[in-house]
Amino acid sequence: MNFFQRYKKIFYLLGFLAASILIGVLMWKTFFTGELNPAEILGGNQNPAGTLPTSTEGLGTIVDENGNTVPVSGDNTTPGSEQSNSQNIPGRESESVSPIASGGLTSARNVSDAPIIGATISQNSVQYYNEFDGKFYKLDANGNPVAITDKTFPNVQDITWSPDNNKAILEYPDGTKSVYNFRTDTSTILPSHWEDFSFSPDSSKISSKSLGQDVDNRYLIVANDDGSRAKAVEFIGENAKDVTVDWSPNNQVAATYVDGVDFDRKEVYFIGFNGENMKSMTVQGRGFQSEWSSTGNKLLYSVYNSGTDMKPKLWIAETENGNIGSVTKGITLETWASKCTFANDDELYCAVPKNLQAGAGLFPETADTTADNLYKINLKTGTKNLIATPNGDYTISQILVDQGQSKLYFTDKQSGELYQVNLK
């Protein structure tokens, strides 16, 4: 007893260290090696009720770079997993670089030579903000940058473009926000407590969250494009952080509100402009991200849950005629909706990580240095074509396609620079 009393602090310390090491090993295996199934740790089944369907229940087939149909087996070998890594394909290391995307190694041309933000498609080209010199540029017919205006806008932190690309809401690190009209060369200061902006489809109005210090003074609002004549649309109060302002192209939805159902499900509520009682949609996972199609008749979204090893997967929901979420289909690609873009209502392009670790939905930073492949998805036929492996280890943060689907643009997360891939 005296021996234990004398050394009990040492015993407690050794026990604490042993427990800490064990917990650390379990967390590493769970989220970074994929050796443990998150569902087993949670005490549930691998595919509990309400999780994503297996890939055989998803949307269509997958076609590789040689035009061959890839079997969909329901395991974790969907595009974006280790077995779909194009760098592991025999002979790829000696493959020539194609100037046009045809399913293999493809040239990606740097068209900005500086970090950029706020890239957007404009009249079949792309325009963006150059972080180095504080100017806005547009690419000409030869892919060379031309200044849109002689004015400089130092230290812009975030940009929201109008659909006609003639106006932009500029946000600065000190909280200053303004609307700049490139056509009239005028600028209007917006209230600093307005956050999360979106333009109406005709570019004449804006919506945002008006966040007063008092939780009882927080609303979803709509105003003219210069910030005038603001009016409240919906009280959002303490739920403001779960509301995303996203004006739908069909003018039906002003914002979405996401609420929890259980561990593996969320309920997405669609907020209208006139207090409509719109239908909600149950999504099979967490981490909801979404993108509207150009008409607003479809909604692409990504979620993750325990049945997907906490990796994000894509879904498509029909939203036409107010039947939001009445039909949803899984797309067997492991990526985020923010890494995709619609070319039209039936076709979209996505950047898909070559190797996505278990737990990437919870910890997206684990994919910050993972290179991406480029896929084209046809929502009518259900096919997903691997169209290009850019000739560089690019981690794609944003993707854009011009109106003629002849050029694809993407920003590299590491350098912040803009690249062009020829589709035709």
VOPAGU-2260 file (C-alpha; in pm, 1 decimal, decimal comma):
REM VOPAGU-2260
SITE   aa  ch    i         X         Y         Z
SITE  MET   A    0       0,0       0,0       0,0
SITE  ASN   A    1     280,8     238,8      87,6
SITE  PHE   A    2     444,2     157,5    -244,6
SITE  PHE   A    3     122,3     243,1    -434,1
SITE  GLN   A    4      67,2     561,9    -235,1
SITE  ARG   A    5     421,8     669,9    -305,5
SITE  TYR   A    6     399,8     614,0    -682,2
SITE  LYS   A    7      27,0     652,1    -752,0
SITE  LYS   A    8      72,4     983,6    -936,9
SITE  ILE   A    9     314,4     814,3   -1173,4
SITE  PHE   A   10      67,0     529,1   -1230,5
SITE  TYR   A   11    -215,1     776,8   -1302,6
SITE  LEU   A   12       7,3     965,6   -1550,9
SITE  LEU   A   13     108,3     646,9   -1732,8
SITE  GLY   A   14    -256,7     538,6   -1753,5
SITE  PHE   A   15    -362,1     877,0   -1892,9
SITE  LEU   A   16     -84,8     867,1   -2155,6
SITE  ALA   A   17    -181,4     513,2   -2261,2
SITE  ALA   A   18    -548,6     611,3   -2300,1
SITE  SER   A   19    -455,5     923,7   -2499,6
SITE  ILE   A   20    -239,0     721,1   -2738,4
SITE  LEU   A   21    -517,5     465,2   -2788,9
SITE  ILE   A   22    -775,6     735,5   -2864,7
SITE  GLY   A   23    -534,9     906,5   -3104,5
SITE  VAL   A   24    -470,9     581,7   -3294,1
SITE  LEU   A   25    -845,6     513,2   -3323,7
SITE  MET   A   26    -913,8     865,5   -3456,1
SITE  TRP   A   27    -628,5     834,5   -3708,3
SITE  LYS   A   28    -754,2     500,8   -3836,9
SITE  THR   A   29   -1110,2     630,7   -3854,1
SITE  PHE   A   30   -1061,1     955,0   -4044,5
SITE  PHE   A   31    -731,1     921,3   -4227,9
SITE  THR   A   32    -660,4     555,5   -4308,3
SITE  GLY   A   33   -1016,7     429,1   -4358,4
SITE  GLU   A   34    -928,5     108,0   -4167,8
SITE  LEU   A   35   -1218,2     153,3   -3929,3
SITE  ASN   A   36   -1579,3     194,8   -4037,5
SITE  PRO   A   37   -1734,0     509,6   -3880,6
SITE  ALA   A   38   -2066,1     326,3   -3855,2
SITE  GLU   A   39   -1905,0      55,6   -3638,7
SITE  ILE   A   40   -1765,7     314,1   -3399,9
SITE  LEU   A   41   -2110,4     470,3   -3371,2
SITE  GLY   A   42   -2255,3     128,9   -3288,8
SITE  GLY   A   43   -2472,8     115,6   -3601,6
SITE  ASN   A   44   -2490,4     -86,2   -3919,9
SITE  GLN   A   45   -2276,2      -4,1   -4220,1
SITE  ASN   A   46   -2589,2      96,9   -4409,0
SITE  PRO   A   47   -2847,0     210,6   -4152,3
SITE  ALA   A   48   -3189,3     327,1   -4259,4
SITE  GLY   A   49   -3175,5     667,5   -4426,5
SITE  THR   A   50   -2818,4     643,3   -4562,3
SITE  LEU   A   51   -2714,2     685,3   -4922,9
SITE  PRO   A   52   -2799,1     398,7   -5159,3
SITE  THR   A   53   -2524,6     175,2   -5294,5
SITE  SER   A   54   -2371,1     287,1   -5620,2
SITE  THR   A   55   -2582,4      37,9   -5816,3
SITE  GLU   A   56   -2885,1     244,5   -5713,3
SITE  GLY   A   57   -2721,3     564,1   -5830,3
SITE  LEU   A   58   -2745,7     752,0   -6157,6
SITE  GLY   A   59   -2636,1     562,0   -6466,7
SITE  THR   A   60   -2300,3     423,7   -6571,5
SITE  ILE   A   61   -1939,3     535,0   -6567,2
SITE  VAL   A   62   -1724,2     548,1   -6880,8
SITE  ASP   A   63   -1344,0     556,2   -6859,9
SITE  GLU   A   64   -1100,8     749,0   -7081,3
SITE  ASN   A   65   -1094,3     468,3   -7340,6
SITE  GLY   A   66   -1472,4     466,4   -7381,1
SITE  ASN   A   67   -1517,5     146,1   -7182,2
SITE  THR   A   68   -1802,6     103,5   -6936,2
SITE  VAL   A   69   -1674,0      61,1   -6580,8
SITE  PRO   A   70   -1866,0    -191,2   -6366,9
SITE  VAL   A   71   -2043,5     -30,5   -6072,6
SITE  SER   A   72   -2012,4    -272,6   -5783,4
SITE  GLY   A   73   -2144,9     -88,2   -5481,3
SITE  ASP   A   74   -1806,5     -79,8   -5307,4
SITE  ASN   A   75   -1572,9     214,4   -5256,6
SITE  THR   A   76   -1417,1     200,2   -5605,4
SITE  THR   A   77   -1628,6     479,1   -5750,1
SITE  PRO   A   78   -1446,1     768,9   -5920,8
SITE  GLY   A   79   -1260,9     963,0   -5657,3
SITE  SER   A   80   -1136,0     655,6   -5470,9
SITE  GLU   A   81    -782,1     515,3   -5487,9
SITE  GLN   A   82    -865,7     257,6   -5753,6
SITE  SER   A   83    -986,2     525,6   -5994,6
SITE  ASN   A   84    -662,5     727,5   -5964,0
SITE  SER   A   85    -551,9     785,6   -6322,4
SITE  GLN   A   86    -191,1     815,2   -6212,8
SITE  ASN   A   87    -197,3     442,0   -6131,6
SITE  ILE   A   88    -305,0     335,9   -6480,3
SITE  PRO   A   89     -20,1     141,6   -6653,3
SITE  GLY   A   90     147,2     353,2   -6919,1
SITE  ARG   A   91       4,7     681,6   -6790,2
SITE  GLU   A   92     349,9     801,8   -6683,9
SITE  SER   A   93     462,8     804,3   -7050,6
SITE  GLU   A   94     134,0     925,4   -7200,2
SITE  SER   A   95     153,5    1231,6   -7420,8
SITE  VAL   A   96     -33,9    1545,9   -7323,7
SITE  SER   A   97    -337,4    1616,7   -7541,5
SITE  PRO   A   98    -427,0    1979,9   -7628,5
SITE  ILE   A   99    -798,7    1885,0   -7618,2
SITE  ALA   A  100    -983,1    1694,1   -7346,8
SITE  SER   A  101   -1037,8    1339,5   -7473,0
SITE  GLY   A  102   -1027,6    1134,8   -7154,4
SITE  GLY   A  103    -654,3    1123,5   -7091,2
SITE  LEU   A  104    -371,7    1351,4   -6984,4
SITE  THR   A  105    -472,6    1700,3   -7099,4
SITE  SER   A  106    -299,0    2036,5   -7122,7
SITE  ALA   A  107    -411,7    2295,4   -6867,4
SITE  ARG   A  108    -300,3    2644,9   -6967,5
SITE  ASN   A  109    -242,0    2915,8   -6706,7
SITE  VAL   A  110    -439,8    3222,5   -6818,0
SITE  SER   A  111    -403,7    3452,4   -6515,8
SITE  ASP   A  112     -37,7    3426,7   -6399,9
SITE  ALA   A  113    -154,0    3558,5   -6061,4
SITE  PRO   A  114    -394,7    3454,9   -5784,1
SITE  ILE   A  115    -755,6    3539,3   -5868,4
SITE  ILE   A  116   -1098,6    3529,6   -5705,4
SITE  GLY   A  117   -1455,2    3574,8   -5827,9
SITE  ALA   A  118   -1421,4    3400,8   -6164,2
SITE  THR   A  119   -1747,3    3399,6   -6363,7
SITE  ILE   A  120   -1854,2    3321,5   -6719,7
SITE  SER   A  121   -1937,8    3632,3   -6921,7
SITE  GLN   A  122   -2042,8    3632,4   -7287,9
SITE  ASN   A  123   -1874,3    3299,6   -7358,8
SITE  SER   A  124   -1553,4    3407,0   -7187,7
SITE  VAL   A  125   -1445,1    3444,9   -6825,6
SITE  GLN   A  126   -1387,0    3748,4   -6607,9
SITE  TYR   A  127   -1224,3    3769,2   -6265,2
SITE  TYR   A  128   -1050,4    3980,7   -6001,9
SITE  ASN   A  129    -668,9    3978,9   -5997,3
SITE  GLU   A  130    -551,2    3976,2   -5634,5
SITE  PHE   A  131    -202,0    4095,1   -5730,3
SITE  ASP   A  132    -291,6    4429,7   -5890,6
SITE  GLY   A  133    -651,1    4475,8   -5763,4
SITE  LYS   A  134    -805,1    4496,6   -6112,4
SITE  PHE   A  135   -1086,1    4316,1   -6292,4
SITE  TYR   A  136   -1006,2    4134,6   -6617,5
SITE  LYS   A  137   -1181,5    3952,9   -6898,6
SITE  LEU   A  138   -1017,0    3707,1   -7137,6
SITE  ASP   A  139   -1024,8    3807,2   -7505,5
SITE  ALA   A  140   -1075,9    3569,6   -7800,2
SITE  ASN   A  141    -711,6    3459,9   -7778,0
SITE  GLY   A  142    -731,4    3388,7   -7404,9
SITE  ASN   A  143    -535,2    3697,9   -7302,6
SITE  PRO   A  144    -650,8    3911,8   -7005,5
SITE  VAL   A  145    -788,1    4258,7   -7080,9
SITE  ALA   A  146    -882,1    4504,6   -6802,6
SITE  ILE   A  147   -1256,9    4565,7   -6773,6
SITE  THR   A  148   -1197,8    4903,8   -6607,5
SITE  ASP   A  149    -894,7    5117,6   -6531,5
SITE  LYS   A  150   -1001,0    5142,6   -6167,9
SITE  THR   A  151    -827,3    4939,4   -5899,9
SITE  PHE   A  152    -999,6    4781,6   -5598,0
SITE  PRO   A  153    -729,8    4690,2   -5343,6
SITE  ASN   A  154    -778,8    4398,2   -5102,2
SITE  VAL   A  155   -1116,7    4269,0   -5219,9
SITE  GLN   A  156   -1192,3    3958,6   -5013,1
SITE  ASP   A  157   -1513,7    3825,3   -5166,2
SITE  ILE   A  158   -1717,6    3892,3   -5481,6
SITE  THR   A  159   -2080,8    3825,9   -5577,0
SITE  TRP   A  160   -2157,4    3881,2   -5945,6
SITE  SER   A  161   -2494,3    3971,1   -6093,8
SITE  PRO   A  162   -2622,3    3725,1   -6359,2
SITE  ASP   A  163   -2562,0    3984,0   -6634,6
SITE  ASN   A  164   -2205,6    4032,6   -6499,1
SITE  ASN   A  165   -2239,3    4412,3   -6510,7
SITE  LYS   A  166   -2249,9    4450,3   -6130,5
SITE  ALA   A  167   -2064,2    4298,8   -5839,4
SITE  ILE   A  168   -2088,5    4316,2   -5461,5
SITE  LEU   A  169   -1737,4    4365,3   -5324,1
SITE  GLU   A  170   -1648,0    4273,1   -4966,2
SITE  TYR   A  171   -1334,4    4390,7   -4783,5
SITE  PRO   A  172   -1145,6    4262,8   -4476,2
SITE  ASP   A  173   -1257,0    4560,8   -4264,0
SITE  GLY   A  174   -1625,3    4469,0   -4317,1
SITE  THR   A  175   -1690,8    4730,8   -4584,8
SITE  LYS   A  176   -1930,3    4618,4   -4859,6
SITE  SER   A  177   -2024,3    4795,8   -5178,4
SITE  VAL   A  178   -2203,6    4741,6   -5510,2
SITE  TYR   A  179   -2001,5    4844,8   -5814,1
SITE  ASN   A  180   -2174,8    4893,0   -6149,8
SITE  PHE   A  181   -1921,8    4838,5   -6430,9
SITE  ARG   A  182   -2155,7    4977,4   -6695,9
SITE  THR   A  183   -2224,5    5311,3   -6521,9
SITE  ASP   A  184   -1894,1    5325,0   -6328,9
SITE  THR   A  185   -2075,7    5393,3   -6001,0
SITE  SER   A  186   -2038,8    5249,5   -5653,2
SITE  THR   A  187   -2278,8    5232,7   -5356,2
SITE  ILE   A  188   -2187,6    5142,1   -4997,6
SITE  LEU   A  189   -2398,6    4870,2   -4834,2
SITE  PRO   A  190   -2465,1    4829,6   -4460,1
SITE  SER   A  191   -2182,0    4636,0   -4292,9
SITE  HIS   A  192   -2430,0    4410,1   -4108,3
SITE  TRP   A  193   -2560,8    4268,3   -4437,5
SITE  GLU   A  194   -2406,6    3929,0   -4515,5
SITE  ASP   A  195   -2434,7    3639,4   -4762,4
SITE  PHE   A  196   -2546,6    3806,0   -5087,7
SITE  SER   A  197   -2729,9    3689,1   -5398,3
SITE  PHE   A  198   -2867,4    3869,5   -5705,4
SITE  SER   A  199   -3208,7    3822,4   -5863,9
SITE  PRO   A  200   -3212,3    3646,7   -6206,1
SITE  ASP   A  201   -3268,3    3979,5   -6387,3
SITE  SER   A  202   -2986,3    4146,5   -6185,4
SITE  SER   A  203   -3216,1    4425,7   -6066,2
SITE  LYS   A  204   -3232,8    4325,3   -5696,7
SITE  ILE   A  205   -3019,8    4169,9   -5424,5
SITE  SER   A  206   -3096,6    3955,5   -5121,3
SITE  SER   A  207   -2895,2    3904,6   -4803,5
SITE  LYS   A  208   -2908,7    3836,0   -4432,6
SITE  SER   A  209   -2945,9    4151,2   -4221,5
SITE  LEU   A  210   -2780,6    4053,8   -3894,2
SITE  GLY   A  211   -2848,8    4297,4   -3612,5
SITE  GLN   A  212   -2663,1    4254,4   -3282,2
SITE  ASP   A  213   -2992,9    4160,1   -3119,0
SITE  VAL   A  214   -3098,5    3808,8   -3223,7
SITE  ASP   A  215   -3454,5    3942,4   -3256,1
SITE  ASN   A  216   -3337,1    4179,1   -3529,2
SITE  ARG   A  217   -3208,1    3928,4   -3786,3
SITE  TYR   A  218   -3392,9    3893,6   -4114,7
SITE  LEU   A  219   -3365,5    3768,6   -4469,2
SITE  ILE   A  220   -3409,7    4082,2   -4681,2
SITE  VAL   A  221   -3450,6    4194,5   -5041,3
SITE  ALA   A  222   -3340,9    4532,0   -5179,6
SITE  ASN   A  223   -3276,2    4711,0   -5507,9
SITE  ASP   A  224   -2941,2    4639,8   -5671,0
SITE  ASP   A  225   -2794,2    4955,4   -5511,6
SITE  GLY   A  226   -2914,2    4857,8   -5162,3
SITE  SER   A  227   -3211,1    5095,2   -5156,3
SITE  ARG   A  228   -3571,8    5013,9   -5056,7
SITE  ALA   A  229   -3478,6    4713,9   -4844,1
SITE  LYS   A  230   -3761,9    4504,7   -4700,9
SITE  ALA   A  231   -3775,4    4201,9   -4472,0
SITE  VAL   A  232   -3873,5    3869,4   -4629,5
SITE  GLU   A  233   -3837,0    3626,2   -4339,0
SITE  PHE   A  234   -3736,6    3641,2   -3972,1
SITE  ILE   A  235   -3432,7    3414,3   -3921,7
SITE  GLY   A  236   -3330,1    3503,4   -3563,1
SITE  GLU   A  237   -3105,8    3248,0   -3394,1
SITE  ASN   A  238   -3119,8    3022,5   -3702,5
SITE  ALA   A  239   -2928,7    3272,0   -3919,0
SITE  LYS   A  240   -2612,4    3059,2   -3932,0
SITE  ASP   A  241   -2808,6    2771,3   -4087,8
SITE  VAL   A  242   -2963,9    2989,6   -4359,7
SITE  THR   A  243   -2793,6    3019,7   -4700,1
SITE  VAL   A  244   -2902,7    3301,7   -4930,5
SITE  ASP   A  245   -2933,3    3161,1   -5284,3
SITE  TRP   A  246   -3185,2    3327,3   -5519,1
SITE  SER   A  247   -3305,9    3052,1   -5753,8
SITE  PRO   A  248   -3303,0    3118,4   -6131,1
SITE  ASN   A  249   -3679,5    3053,0   -6149,3
SITE  ASN   A  250   -3753,9    3319,8   -5883,5
SITE  GLN   A  251   -3921,7    3070,4   -5650,3
SITE  VAL   A  252   -3660,6    3037,9   -5373,8
SITE  ALA   A  253   -3482,0    3313,0   -5181,5
SITE  ALA   A  254   -3277,3    3096,6   -4944,0
SITE  THR   A  255   -3243,3    2752,3   -4786,3
SITE  TYR   A  256   -3252,7    2657,7   -4418,9
SITE  VAL   A  257   -3098,8    2327,0   -4304,1
SITE  ASP   A  258   -3215,1    2159,6   -3982,7
SITE  GLY   A  259   -3113,0    1829,7   -3826,0
SITE  VAL   A  260   -3332,0    1515,3   -3833,3
SITE  ASP   A  261   -3086,9    1261,2   -3693,7
SITE  PHE   A  262   -2719,1    1172,8   -3721,0
SITE  ASP   A  263   -2740,0    1081,8   -4090,5
SITE  ARG   A  264   -3019,7    1304,0   -4217,8
SITE  LYS   A  265   -3098,5    1673,4   -4259,4
SITE  GLU   A  266   -3416,3    1854,8   -4355,0
SITE  VAL   A  267   -3374,9    2131,5   -4614,5
SITE  TYR   A  268   -3641,9    2403,7   -4605,8
SITE  PHE   A  269   -3688,2    2637,2   -4903,0
SITE  ILE   A  270   -3774,4    2997,1   -4814,8
SITE  GLY   A  271   -3989,3    3186,8   -5062,9
SITE  PHE   A  272   -4032,2    3560,6   -5107,7
SITE  ASN   A  273   -4392,8    3589,5   -4990,1
SITE  GLY   A  274   -4421,8    3358,1   -4691,3
SITE  GLU   A  275   -4509,0    3054,2   -4904,3
SITE  ASN   A  276   -4539,8    2717,8   -4731,1
SITE  MET   A  277   -4294,8    2541,7   -4963,1
SITE  LYS   A  278   -4224,5    2169,5   -4954,0
SITE  SER   A  279   -3908,3    2066,3   -4765,7
SITE  MET   A  280   -3662,4    1797,5   -4873,0
SITE  THR   A  281   -3495,6    1529,8   -4658,6
SITE  VAL   A  282   -3132,4    1469,6   -4759,2
SITE  GLN   A  283   -2943,5    1156,0   -4660,5
SITE  GLY   A  284   -2645,3    1312,9   -4490,9
SITE  ARG   A  285   -2477,9    1618,6   -4349,0
SITE  GLY   A  286   -2260,1    1896,1   -4494,9
SITE  PHE   A  287   -2528,6    2006,1   -4744,4
SITE  GLN   A  288   -2389,5    2205,2   -5040,7
SITE  SER   A  289   -2600,2    2291,3   -5345,0
SITE  GLU   A  290   -2592,6    2441,4   -5695,0
SITE  TRP   A  291   -2894,9    2544,3   -5905,2
SITE  SER   A  292   -2918,4    2457,4   -6274,1
SITE  SER   A  293   -2948,7    2754,9   -6510,5
SITE  THR   A  294   -3330,7    2732,2   -6515,9
SITE  GLY   A  295   -3374,7    2638,5   -6150,5
SITE  ASN   A  296   -3549,1    2312,8   -6249,4
SITE  LYS   A  297   -3274,5    2099,5   -6094,9
SITE  LEU   A  298   -3069,1    2121,5   -5777,8
SITE  LEU   A  299   -2732,4    1949,3   -5745,2
SITE  TYR   A  300   -2622,2    1883,8   -5389,2
SITE  SER   A  301   -2361,7    1689,8   -5193,2
SITE  VAL   A  302   -2386,0    1530,4   -4847,9
SITE  TYR   A  303   -2192,1    1275,3   -4645,4
SITE  ASN   A  304   -2290,5    1021,1   -4380,5
SITE  SER   A  305   -2167,3     712,0   -4197,9
SITE  GLY   A  306   -2269,6     487,1   -4485,9
SITE  THR   A  307   -2028,0     668,7   -4720,2
SITE  ASP   A  308   -1728,9     664,6   -4481,7
SITE  MET   A  309   -1806,7    1032,7   -4422,2
SITE  LYS   A  310   -1705,8    1116,1   -4780,9
SITE  PRO   A  311   -1925,7    1359,2   -4979,5
SITE  LYS   A  312   -2132,0    1221,7   -5267,7
SITE  LEU   A  313   -2344,8    1395,8   -5528,2
SITE  TRP   A  314   -2723,9    1390,2   -5565,1
SITE  ILE   A  315   -2959,0    1557,2   -5810,9
SITE  ALA   A  316   -3308,8    1674,9   -5716,6
SITE  GLU   A  317   -3593,4    1774,1   -5948,8
SITE  THR   A  318   -3741,9    2113,7   -5856,2
SITE  GLU   A  319   -3964,5    2194,1   -6153,8
SITE  ASN   A  320   -4317,5    2328,1   -6093,4
SITE  GLY   A  321   -4259,4    2361,1   -5721,4
SITE  ASN   A  322   -4215,4    1984,9   -5670,8
SITE  ILE   A  323   -3888,4    2035,7   -5487,0
SITE  GLY   A  324   -3716,8    1711,9   -5397,9
SITE  SER   A  325   -4003,5    1490,2   -5516,0
SITE  VAL   A  326   -3749,3    1299,7   -5727,9
SITE  THR   A  327   -3387,2    1262,2   -5619,4
SITE  LYS   A  328   -3113,1    1047,3   -5771,2
SITE  GLY   A  329   -2768,9     960,4   -5644,7
SITE  ILE   A  330   -2465,8    1025,0   -5865,7
SITE  THR   A  331   -2178,3     785,7   -5804,5
SITE  LEU   A  332   -1908,1    1050,0   -5772,7
SITE  GLU   A  333   -1725,5    1138,3   -5452,3
SITE  THR   A  334   -1688,0    1515,5   -5454,0
SITE  TRP   A  335   -1850,7    1838,5   -5335,3
SITE  ALA   A  336   -2122,4    2031,9   -5520,4
SITE  SER   A  337   -1900,5    2341,0   -5501,2
SITE  LYS   A  338   -1656,2    2163,0   -5736,5
SITE  CYS   A  339   -1924,1    2128,2   -6007,2
SITE  THR   A  340   -2099,3    2353,3   -6257,0
SITE  PHE   A  341   -2404,2    2314,7   -6481,3
SITE  ALA   A  342   -2351,8    2359,8   -6856,4
SITE  ASN   A  343   -2730,5    2336,4   -6900,1
SITE  ASP   A  344   -3019,3    2159,0   -6727,5
SITE  ASP   A  345   -2903,5    1815,6   -6842,1
SITE  GLU   A  346   -2524,5    1837,8   -6839,2
SITE  LEU   A  347   -2276,2    1927,4   -6570,2
SITE  TYR   A  348   -1900,2    1918,0   -6516,8
SITE  CYS   A  349   -1728,6    1820,1   -6192,9
SITE  ALA   A  350   -1378,7    1808,6   -6048,1
SITE  VAL   A  351   -1341,9    1475,7   -5865,5
SITE  PRO   A  352   -1052,8    1404,2   -5624,4
SITE  LYS   A  353    -837,7    1110,1   -5736,7
SITE  ASN   A  354    -808,2     982,2   -5381,7
SITE  LEU   A  355   -1058,2    1090,9   -5116,6
SITE  GLN   A  356    -989,7     971,6   -4761,8
SITE  ALA   A  357   -1253,0     849,3   -4520,7
SITE  GLY   A  358   -1377,7    1141,7   -4311,8
SITE  ALA   A  359   -1320,6    1399,2   -4589,1
SITE  GLY   A  360   -1672,1    1536,9   -4539,0
SITE  LEU   A  361   -1593,0    1614,9   -4175,8
SITE  PHE   A  362   -1240,8    1732,6   -4256,0
SITE  PRO   A  363   -1239,2    1874,5   -4612,7
SITE  GLU   A  364    -886,4    2007,2   -4555,8
SITE  THR   A  365    -761,6    1648,9   -4602,0
SITE  ALA   A  366    -830,9    1697,3   -4976,0
SITE  ASP   A  367    -651,0    2033,0   -5000,7
SITE  THR   A  368    -349,3    1875,2   -5171,4
SITE  THR   A  369    -530,7    1599,4   -5362,4
SITE  ALA   A  370    -525,9    1631,3   -5742,2
SITE  ASP   A  371    -855,0    1621,1   -5933,0
SITE  ASN   A  372    -982,6    1457,8   -6250,0
SITE  LEU   A  373   -1248,2    1624,8   -6466,7
SITE  TYR   A  374   -1581,1    1451,1   -6538,4
SITE  LYS   A  375   -1881,7    1531,9   -6754,1
SITE  ILE   A  376   -2220,6    1400,8   -6636,0
SITE  ASN   A  377   -2525,4    1361,7   -6859,7
SITE  LEU   A  378   -2833,3    1365,8   -6637,0
SITE  LYS   A  379   -3060,7    1228,2   -6910,2
SITE  THR   A  380   -2858,0     918,9   -6994,7
SITE  GLY   A  381   -2690,5     883,3   -6656,2
SITE  THR   A  382   -2340,4     851,6   -6804,2
SITE  LYS   A  383   -2036,0     999,9   -6634,5
SITE  ASN   A  384   -1734,4    1044,2   -6862,1
SITE  LEU   A  385   -1380,4    1101,3   -6742,4
SITE  ILE   A  386   -1293,0    1379,6   -6986,8
SITE  ALA   A  387    -949,8    1492,2   -6866,3
SITE  THR   A  388    -665,3    1449,2   -6622,5
SITE  PRO   A  389    -499,2    1794,2   -6615,9
SITE  ASN   A  390    -121,1    1775,4   -6666,2
SITE  GLY   A  391     -42,4    1895,4   -6315,4
SITE  ASP   A  392    -134,3    1809,6   -5960,4
SITE  TYR   A  393    -411,4    2068,6   -5940,9
SITE  THR   A  394    -656,4    2078,6   -5652,3
SITE  ILE   A  395    -956,9    2245,2   -5813,7
SITE  SER   A  396   -1161,6    2486,8   -5603,1
SITE  GLN   A  397   -1392,2    2629,3   -5873,1
SITE  ILE   A  398   -1492,0    2512,6   -6218,2
SITE  LEU   A  399   -1659,1    2701,8   -6506,0
SITE  VAL   A  400   -1762,5    2610,5   -6860,7
SITE  ASP   A  401   -1834,3    2856,7   -7141,4
SITE  GLN   A  402   -2171,2    2862,9   -7315,9
SITE  GLY   A  403   -2051,1    2669,7   -7619,6
SITE  GLN   A  404   -1884,0    2402,0   -7404,1
SITE  SER   A  405   -1559,8    2458,1   -7592,1
SITE  LYS   A  406   -1351,2    2570,6   -7293,0
SITE  LEU   A  407   -1342,0    2475,9   -6928,0
SITE  TYR   A  408   -1181,1    2699,7   -6665,9
SITE  PHE   A  409   -1074,3    2610,9   -6313,9
SITE  THR   A  410    -892,0    2772,7   -6024,2
SITE  ASP   A  411    -613,6    2585,4   -5847,6
SITE  LYS   A  412    -654,9    2593,5   -5469,6
SITE  GLN   A  413    -281,4    2596,0   -5401,7
SITE  SER   A  414    -176,0    2882,5   -5630,1
SITE  GLY   A  415    -513,0    3056,1   -5666,7
SITE  GLU   A  416    -444,0    3089,6   -6039,4
SITE  LEU   A  417    -684,7    3036,4   -6330,1
SITE  TYR   A  418    -636,1    2758,3   -6588,3
SITE  GLN   A  419    -801,6    2676,4   -6919,5
SITE  VAL   A  420    -873,6    2330,6   -7064,6
SITE  ASN   A  421    -989,1    2301,5   -7425,8
SITE  LEU   A  422   -1298,2    2082,3   -7462,8
SITE  LYS   A  423   -1314,9    2117,6   -7842,2
